[in-house]
């Protein structure tokens, strides 16, 4: 659940920041980024394929002890999260709230920076205060 919340947080940050109207989308600011992404993707796919093919799947029973069936797994995770890892959990949640507030502040600042934008994407008018 918490990992899903982090993914939603990143989605909101990307959505709120968006693309500035004055940005030129025809100019590639990071030259070679597409090539590097393709190379990294091919290397990652090759590495995962090699790991999958090299895996020794025997069907033998696990040597790890079984989880206690008397206590549900969710209860064990919740107990550990709110006792042993309480401070890490709280600090992470505060950092996520700060990130959302910062994203909203940046999005509003960029949106209100100019009163109007011409058809060619250049700002016109006085800067908003």
Long-range contacts (C-beta under 8 A, 24 or more apart in sequence): 5-96, 6-96, 9-96, 9-99, 9-100, 12-100, 12-103, 13-99, 13-100, 13-103, 16-103, 16-104, 16-106, 16-107, 17-103, 17-106, 17-107, 17-110, 18-107, 20-110, 21-117, 21-121, 22-114, 22-117, 22-121, 22-122, 22-123, 23-121, 24-121
